């Protein structure tokens, strides 16, 4: 699915919620995705470099991307940076 992204609108910078055991809270990801859309956001940004994204395992990052992209009805921008020089 392709989206045309315009330079206008509001993109939420999404947090990544976790459960007490440190695993990703996918139920809360669903609720946040819905909340951002219901609040009028025109897009969602996930896995930015200033938060928890660099600390996630690659499998966790992929699972979060799949979950948000499959649920969102607005464009999703995904952070793809990594710590280090490699």
Secondary structure, 3 states (H helix, E strand, C coil): CCCCCCCCCCEEECCCCECCCCCECHHHHHHHHHHHHHCCCCEEEECCCCCCHHHCCHHHHHHHHHHHHHHCCCEEEECCCCCCCC
